[in-house]
Amino acid sequence: MGSFTATYTGSTGQPRTVTVTASDLNDARKKLRRRGIRATDLQAVKAGDAEKGKPAGAQNNGIGSINLNALFEKTPGIKEKAVFASKLAALVDAGVPIVRSLDLMATQQKLPMFKRALTKVSLDVNEGIALGKALRQWPKVFDQLSIAMVEAGEAGGVLDEALRRLAKLLEDNAKLQNQIKGALGYPVAVLVIAILVFLGMTIFLIPTFAGIFEDLGAELPAFTQLLVDLSELLRSTVALYALGVILLALWLLARFYATPQGRRTIDRLMLKLPLFGELILMTATAQFCRIFSSLTRAGVPILMSMEISSETAGNAIISDAILDSRALVQEGVLLSTALIRQKVLPEMALNMLAIGEETGEMDKMLSKVADFYEDEVGAMVKALTSMLEPAMIVVVGGIVGSILLAMYLPMFTVFDQIK
């Protein structure tokens, strides 16, 4: 791969230059054509002259030379994308030109990657490139859902309406995710604190009392002796080896989950977990119905809507079921029939989908299904929280009580000896 500098004429009639990375001149021309650029001059850049020939203050656009700082930049989350879509919809609805709107959004953006992307998208749109096509050049910033909604809005001449729907959709997804994270955050934090307290008391407190009882000549009860032995084990090199084994196992598990087969295996097990498996299924169903409904209502083709919905399912098994259904729909099978054959999504959702297909109001029906399952997820999360909170209190009390019991039991032996 090499770098090539292209010179072309901008919309203002002024010459412009851009650097692309390609295997040869033909590959460089193809990449430029995909960006809507017709180069008047295209030359290879030598490795030693790559930085010298780069204009001062030039920014990496994702196609040129690699920007090492970009590897550690934060990518925008759902909340940032929702705010962007909402503000852009308001500006477009107010009659502000799209290029001016993008420039305003770029100046207000704090995330460096997002700011750089909006600046480049504004330049591309000013050159005559469609907004959706310009967004596709930044896959780390704009996901397939956002791009599809924008392209559908551009095709139908209702970009402001499409952006408002996108903002609402992203806000609903963010609300659902925050609801789950917020509910599970407290029990997890309590469990971590309980483990740290147990380790701290076992490693530092138990040995002190064990030395005192040894000086007194007291015979340690079996439970106390067990904790003393555990304390010695945790303070030995064996604990370091055990910690290394645990970290290695977690790393191997993460690498296994990163593979397609590994993710399918683990996601299949996750769906079979008591309570949590049902929560995962209902969350994925709500997201699929909400996203698919929004995409079809915006005018996105049904096959593309299914592909995008599968990417946002959050579970490989559900994603595979949607993609397999997509292949059946492409052959002429009804969507509800195709999904029923997969036997993954809840029966109620599939029945409502079938009714929506019969009445010709599939998008409205799926929106109602999404509302129902979002409410169900909220109720289940609240119920899980109600059960986990007292369970965590019992765990913490049990840990602290066990340590105190181990320290007080030898005292009774000492008192008996004094008598």
C-alpha positions as CSV (number, residue, x, y, z in Angstrom):
1,M,0.0,0.0,0.0
2,G,1.2,3.5,-0.8
3,S,0.1,7.1,-0.5
4,F,-1.2,9.1,-3.5
5,T,-1.8,12.9,-3.7
6,A,-4.7,13.9,-5.9
7,T,-5.4,17.4,-7.2
8,Y,-8.9,18.4,-8.2
9,T,-11.1,21.4,-8.7
10,G,-13.6,22.2,-5.9
11,S,-17.0,23.6,-6.2
12,T,-15.7,27.2,-5.8
13,G,-13.3,26.7,-8.7
14,Q,-10.2,26.6,-6.5
15,P,-7.8,23.7,-6.7
16,R,-7.8,21.3,-3.8
17,T,-5.5,18.4,-2.8
18,V,-6.3,15.2,-1.0
19,T,-4.1,12.2,0.0
20,V,-5.4,8.6,-0.2
21,T,-3.9,5.2,0.6
22,A,-4.2,2.6,-2.2
23,S,-2.3,-0.3,-3.7
24,D,-1.7,1.4,-7.1
25,L,-2.9,4.3,-9.2
26,N,-6.0,2.5,-10.5
27,D,-7.0,1.6,-6.9
28,A,-6.5,5.3,-5.9
29,R,-8.7,6.5,-8.8
30,K,-11.4,4.1,-7.8
31,K,-11.4,5.3,-4.2
32,L,-11.5,8.9,-5.4
33,R,-14.4,8.1,-7.7
34,R,-16.3,6.6,-4.8
35,R,-15.9,9.9,-3.0
36,G,-17.1,11.8,-6.0
37,I,-13.7,13.3,-6.8
38,R,-12.4,13.6,-10.3
39,A,-8.6,14.1,-10.0
40,T,-6.9,16.3,-12.6
41,D,-3.5,15.1,-11.3
42,L,-2.7,12.0,-9.3
43,Q,0.9,11.2,-8.2
44,A,2.5,8.7,-5.8
45,V,4.0,10.1,-2.6
46,K,7.3,8.8,-1.4
47,A,7.5,7.5,2.1
48,G,10.0,10.2,3.2
49,D,7.9,13.0,1.6
50,A,4.6,11.9,3.0
51,E,4.6,14.2,6.0
52,K,6.4,17.0,4.1
53,G,3.8,17.1,1.4
54,K,0.9,17.1,3.9
55,P,-0.7,20.5,4.3
56,A,-0.3,22.2,7.7
57,G,-3.2,21.4,10.0
58,A,-4.5,18.7,7.7
59,Q,-6.6,16.1,9.4
60,N,-7.0,12.4,8.7
61,N,-10.3,11.6,7.0
62,G,-10.1,7.9,7.6
63,I,-8.8,7.1,4.0
64,G,-5.4,8.8,4.2
65,S,-2.4,8.0,6.3
66,I,-3.0,6.4,9.7
67,N,-3.6,8.7,12.6
68,L,-2.3,7.0,15.7
69,N,-4.1,9.4,18.1
70,A,-7.4,8.4,16.5
71,L,-6.9,4.8,17.9
72,F,-7.4,6.1,21.4
73,E,-10.2,8.6,20.7
74,K,-13.6,8.0,22.2
75,T,-16.3,7.1,19.7
76,P,-19.7,8.8,20.1
77,G,-22.3,6.8,21.9
78,I,-26.0,6.6,21.5
79,K,-26.6,9.7,23.6
80,E,-24.2,11.8,21.5
81,K,-25.8,10.5,18.2
82,A,-29.3,11.2,19.5
83,V,-28.4,14.8,20.4
84,F,-26.8,15.3,17.0
85,A,-29.8,13.9,15.1
86,S,-32.2,16.0,17.2
87,K,-30.2,19.3,16.7
88,L,-29.7,18.6,13.0
89,A,-33.4,18.0,12.5
90,A,-34.2,21.3,14.2
91,L,-31.8,23.2,12.0
92,V,-33.0,21.6,8.7
93,D,-36.6,22.1,9.7
94,A,-35.8,25.8,10.3
95,G,-34.5,26.1,6.8
96,V,-30.8,26.3,7.6
97,P,-28.8,24.9,4.7
98,I,-27.4,21.4,5.4
99,V,-23.8,22.5,5.0
100,R,-24.2,25.4,7.4
101,S,-26.0,23.1,9.8
102,L,-23.2,20.6,9.8
103,D,-20.6,23.4,10.3
104,L,-22.6,24.6,13.4
105,M,-22.8,21.1,14.7
106,A,-19.0,20.6,14.2
107,T,-18.2,23.8,16.2
108,Q,-20.4,22.6,19.1
109,Q,-19.0,19.1,19.2
110,K,-16.5,18.2,22.0
111,L,-15.5,14.7,20.9
112,P,-12.5,15.1,18.6
113,M,-13.5,12.1,16.3
114,F,-17.1,13.3,16.0
115,K,-15.9,16.9,15.3
116,R,-13.5,15.8,12.6
117,A,-16.1,13.6,11.0
118,L,-18.7,16.4,10.9
119,T,-16.1,18.8,9.4
120,K,-15.3,16.3,6.7
121,V,-18.9,15.4,6.0
122,S,-19.7,19.1,5.6
123,L,-16.9,19.5,3.1
124,D,-18.1,16.4,1.1
125,V,-21.7,17.7,1.1
126,N,-20.4,21.0,-0.1
127,E,-18.7,19.2,-3.0
128,G,-22.1,17.7,-4.0
129,I,-21.9,14.3,-2.3
130,A,-25.1,13.1,-0.8
131,L,-25.3,13.3,3.0
132,G,-25.9,9.6,3.5
133,K,-22.9,8.7,1.2
134,A,-20.7,11.2,3.1
135,L,-21.7,9.6,6.4
136,R,-20.7,6.1,5.2
137,Q,-17.1,7.2,5.1
138,W,-17.1,7.3,8.9
139,P,-18.3,3.9,10.1
140,K,-16.9,4.4,13.6
141,V,-19.0,7.5,14.1
142,F,-22.2,6.8,12.2
143,D,-23.7,3.3,12.4
144,Q,-25.8,1.6,9.7
145,L,-29.0,2.6,11.4
146,S,-28.3,6.3,11.3
147,I,-27.0,6.1,7.7
148,A,-30.1,4.2,6.5
149,M,-32.5,6.7,8.1
150,V,-30.7,9.6,6.6
151,E,-30.6,8.0,3.1
152,A,-34.3,7.2,3.3
153,G,-35.0,10.8,4.4
154,E,-33.0,12.2,1.5
155,A,-34.7,9.9,-1.0
156,G,-38.2,10.9,0.2
157,G,-37.4,14.6,0.6
158,V,-38.2,14.4,4.3
159,L,-34.8,14.6,5.9
160,D,-35.9,16.6,8.9
161,E,-38.7,14.1,9.7
162,A,-36.2,11.1,9.3
163,L,-33.8,12.8,11.6
164,R,-36.5,13.4,14.2
165,R,-37.4,9.7,14.0
166,L,-33.8,8.7,14.3
167,A,-33.3,11.0,17.4
168,K,-36.4,9.5,19.0
169,L,-35.2,5.9,18.2
170,L,-31.8,6.5,19.6
171,E,-33.2,8.2,22.7
172,D,-35.5,5.2,23.4
173,N,-32.6,2.8,23.0
174,A,-30.4,4.8,25.3
175,K,-33.1,5.0,27.9
176,L,-33.6,1.2,27.7
177,Q,-29.9,0.5,28.1
178,N,-29.5,3.0,30.9
179,Q,-32.4,1.5,32.7
180,I,-30.8,-2.0,32.6
181,K,-27.3,-0.7,33.6
182,G,-28.7,1.5,36.4
183,A,-30.7,-1.4,37.9
184,L,-27.8,-3.9,37.8
185,G,-25.1,-1.4,38.7
186,Y,-26.0,-1.3,42.4
187,P,-25.9,-5.1,43.1
188,V,-22.7,-5.4,41.1
189,A,-21.0,-2.6,43.1
190,V,-22.2,-4.1,46.4
191,L,-20.8,-7.5,45.4
192,V,-17.4,-6.1,44.4
193,I,-17.2,-4.2,47.7
194,A,-18.2,-7.3,49.7
195,I,-15.4,-9.3,48.0
196,L,-12.9,-6.6,48.7
197,V,-13.9,-6.4,52.3
198,F,-13.7,-10.2,52.7
199,L,-10.2,-10.2,51.1
200,G,-9.0,-7.3,53.2
201,M,-10.2,-8.8,56.5
202,T,-8.9,-12.3,55.6
203,I,-5.5,-11.1,54.5
204,F,-4.8,-8.4,57.2
205,L,-7.2,-9.0,60.1
206,I,-7.3,-12.8,60.6
207,P,-3.4,-13.2,60.9
208,T,-3.3,-10.6,63.7
209,F,-5.9,-12.4,65.8
210,A,-4.4,-15.8,64.9
211,G,-1.1,-14.6,66.4
212,I,-2.8,-13.4,69.6
213,F,-4.6,-16.7,70.1
214,E,-1.4,-18.6,69.4
215,D,0.4,-16.7,72.1
216,L,-2.4,-17.5,74.5
217,G,-2.1,-21.1,73.7
218,A,-5.7,-21.4,72.6
219,E,-6.8,-24.2,70.3
220,L,-8.4,-22.8,67.2
221,P,-11.8,-24.1,66.2
222,A,-12.2,-25.8,62.9
223,F,-13.9,-22.8,61.2
224,T,-11.3,-20.3,62.5
225,Q,-8.5,-22.6,61.4
226,L,-10.1,-22.8,58.0
227,L,-10.0,-19.0,57.6
228,V,-6.4,-18.9,58.9
229,D,-5.3,-21.4,56.3
230,L,-7.2,-19.4,53.7
231,S,-5.4,-16.2,54.8
232,E,-2.0,-17.9,54.6
233,L,-2.9,-19.2,51.1
234,L,-4.0,-15.7,49.9
235,R,-0.7,-14.2,51.2
236,S,1.4,-16.9,49.5
237,T,2.8,-17.0,46.0
238,V,0.1,-19.6,45.2
239,A,-2.5,-16.8,45.2
240,L,-0.5,-14.9,42.6
241,Y,-0.4,-17.9,40.3
242,A,-4.2,-18.4,40.9
243,L,-4.8,-14.8,40.0
244,G,-2.7,-15.2,36.8
245,V,-4.7,-18.3,35.9
246,I,-8.0,-16.4,36.4
247,L,-6.8,-13.5,34.3
248,L,-5.6,-15.9,31.6
249,A,-8.9,-17.7,31.6
250,L,-10.8,-14.4,31.3
251,W,-8.5,-13.3,28.4
252,L,-9.1,-16.6,26.6
253,L,-12.8,-16.3,27.2
254,A,-12.8,-12.8,25.6
255,R,-10.8,-14.1,22.6
256,F,-13.2,-17.0,22.2
257,Y,-16.2,-14.6,22.4
258,A,-14.6,-12.5,19.7
259,T,-14.8,-15.4,17.2
260,P,-18.2,-15.9,15.5
261,Q,-18.6,-19.4,16.8
262,G,-17.6,-18.4,20.3
263,R,-20.1,-15.6,20.4
264,R,-22.8,-17.9,19.2
265,T,-22.0,-20.5,21.8
266,I,-21.9,-18.0,24.7
267,D,-24.9,-16.0,23.5
268,R,-26.9,-19.3,23.3
269,L,-26.0,-20.0,26.9
270,M,-26.9,-16.5,27.9
271,L,-30.4,-17.0,26.5
272,K,-30.8,-20.1,28.7
273,L,-30.0,-18.4,32.0
274,P,-32.8,-18.2,34.5
275,L,-34.4,-14.7,34.6
276,F,-31.5,-13.1,32.8
277,G,-32.1,-15.1,29.6
278,E,-35.7,-13.9,29.4
279,L,-34.5,-10.4,30.0
280,I,-32.0,-10.6,27.2
281,L,-34.7,-12.0,24.8
282,M,-37.2,-9.3,25.7
283,T,-34.7,-6.5,25.3
284,A,-33.6,-7.8,21.9
285,T,-37.2,-8.2,20.8
286,A,-38.0,-4.6,21.8
287,Q,-35.0,-3.3,20.0
288,F,-35.7,-5.3,16.8
289,C,-39.4,-4.2,16.7
290,R,-38.5,-0.6,17.4
291,I,-35.7,-0.3,14.9
292,F,-37.5,-2.3,12.2
293,S,-40.7,-0.3,12.6
294,S,-38.8,3.0,12.4
295,L,-36.8,1.9,9.3
296,T,-39.8,0.6,7.3
297,R,-41.9,3.7,8.3
298,A,-39.0,5.9,7.0
299,G,-39.1,4.1,3.6
300,V,-36.1,1.8,4.0
301,P,-36.5,-1.4,2.0
302,I,-37.6,-4.4,4.1
303,L,-34.5,-6.5,3.3
304,M,-32.2,-3.7,4.3
305,S,-34.2,-3.0,7.4
306,M,-33.8,-6.6,8.5
307,E,-30.1,-6.5,7.9
308,I,-29.7,-3.4,10.0
309,S,-32.0,-4.7,12.7
310,S,-29.9,-7.9,12.9
311,E,-26.8,-5.8,13.6
312,T,-28.4,-4.1,16.6
313,A,-30.0,-7.2,18.1
314,G,-27.2,-7.6,20.7
315,N,-27.3,-11.4,20.6
316,A,-25.7,-13.5,17.9
317,I,-28.5,-16.2,18.0
318,I,-31.2,-13.6,17.5
319,S,-29.1,-11.8,14.9
320,D,-28.7,-15.1,13.0
321,A,-32.4,-15.8,13.2
322,I,-33.2,-12.4,11.7
323,L,-30.7,-12.9,8.9
324,D,-32.0,-16.4,8.1
325,S,-35.5,-14.9,8.0
326,R,-34.2,-12.3,5.6
327,A,-33.1,-15.0,3.2
328,L,-36.6,-16.5,3.3
329,V,-38.3,-13.2,2.8
330,Q,-36.1,-12.6,-0.2
331,E,-37.5,-15.9,-1.6
332,G,-41.1,-14.6,-1.1
333,V,-42.0,-15.9,2.3
334,L,-43.9,-13.6,4.7
335,L,-41.8,-12.0,7.4
336,S,-43.9,-13.4,10.2
337,T,-43.8,-16.9,8.7
338,A,-40.0,-16.6,8.3
339,L,-39.5,-15.5,11.9
340,I,-41.8,-18.2,13.2
341,R,-39.7,-20.9,11.5
342,Q,-36.6,-19.7,13.5
343,K,-38.3,-20.3,16.9
344,V,-36.4,-17.6,18.6
345,L,-38.5,-14.5,19.2
346,P,-41.5,-14.6,21.6
347,E,-44.7,-16.0,20.2
348,M,-46.7,-12.9,21.2
349,A,-44.5,-10.7,19.1
350,L,-44.7,-12.9,16.1
351,N,-48.5,-13.1,16.3
352,M,-48.8,-9.3,16.5
353,L,-46.4,-9.1,13.5
354,A,-48.6,-11.5,11.5
355,I,-51.7,-9.4,12.3
356,G,-49.8,-6.3,11.2
357,E,-49.0,-7.9,7.9
358,E,-52.6,-8.9,7.3
359,T,-53.9,-5.4,8.1
360,G,-51.2,-3.6,6.2
361,E,-50.0,-1.7,9.3
362,M,-47.0,-3.7,10.2
363,D,-44.9,-0.7,11.3
364,K,-47.6,0.6,13.7
365,M,-48.1,-2.9,15.1
366,L,-44.4,-3.4,15.7
367,S,-44.2,-0.1,17.4
368,K,-46.9,-1.2,19.8
369,V,-45.0,-4.5,20.4
370,A,-41.9,-2.5,21.1
371,D,-43.8,-0.4,23.7
372,F,-45.1,-3.6,25.3
373,Y,-41.7,-5.3,25.6
374,E,-40.0,-2.1,26.8
375,D,-42.5,-1.9,29.6
376,E,-42.0,-5.6,30.3
377,V,-38.2,-5.1,30.5
378,G,-38.7,-2.2,32.9
379,A,-40.9,-4.3,35.1
380,M,-38.5,-7.2,35.1
381,V,-35.5,-5.0,35.8
382,K,-37.4,-3.5,38.8
383,A,-38.3,-7.0,40.0
384,L,-34.7,-8.3,39.6
385,T,-33.4,-5.2,41.5
386,S,-35.9,-5.9,44.3
387,M,-34.6,-9.4,44.6
388,L,-30.9,-8.7,44.2
389,E,-30.7,-5.8,46.7
390,P,-31.6,-7.9,49.8
391,A,-29.6,-10.8,48.5
392,M,-26.5,-8.6,48.3
393,I,-27.2,-7.4,51.9
394,V,-27.4,-11.0,53.0
395,V,-24.1,-11.7,51.2
396,V,-22.3,-8.8,52.8
397,G,-23.7,-9.6,56.2
398,G,-22.7,-13.3,55.8
399,I,-19.1,-12.3,54.9
400,V,-18.7,-9.9,57.8
401,G,-20.5,-12.3,60.2
402,S,-18.2,-15.2,59.2
403,I,-15.1,-13.1,59.9
404,L,-16.4,-12.0,63.3
405,L,-17.5,-15.5,64.2
406,A,-14.0,-16.9,63.3
407,M,-12.4,-14.3,65.6
408,Y,-14.8,-14.8,68.5
409,L,-14.9,-18.6,68.6
410,P,-11.4,-18.9,69.9
411,M,-12.2,-16.4,72.7
412,F,-14.7,-18.9,74.2
413,T,-12.0,-21.5,74.3
414,V,-9.7,-19.1,76.1
415,F,-12.4,-18.2,78.6
416,D,-13.0,-21.9,79.3
417,Q,-9.3,-22.4,80.0
418,I,-9.2,-19.4,82.4
419,K,-12.1,-21.0,84.3
